Amino acid sequence: MEFDMVTLVWFIPTILALAVWQVVWKGFGLWHAARNKQLPWFMVILIFNTVGILSIVYLKFFQKKR
């Protein structure tokens, strides 16, 4: 499979941006799940890579309120 330069110009930055996005949201999700002692959420966020969507859902709807 060959890629031309036009494809690489948008493909590589897109992949890098998605990777950074996922790491940031996964970090926030894991941090809050650990602090709230919610082991099931911690494990699910750790195992499944959902480009940050699962972490955002957890942070918005399922994290314990203070």
C-alpha positions, 0 to 999 in steps of 0.5 A: 500500500503506497501513500502519496505526499498529499495523503501523508500531509493530512494523515500524520498530523491527524493521527498525532492530534488524535493520539494527544487528544486520547492521552489527555482525556484518558489521563483525566478520566483515569485520574478522577476514577482513581481518586473517586475509588471507582475501580470498574470505571478505572479498568474500563477506561484503561483497557478500551481505547475510544479516542477519549469518548469513554473518558468524557462520558465518565467525567460528564455523567458518572463521576462521583459528585463532591 
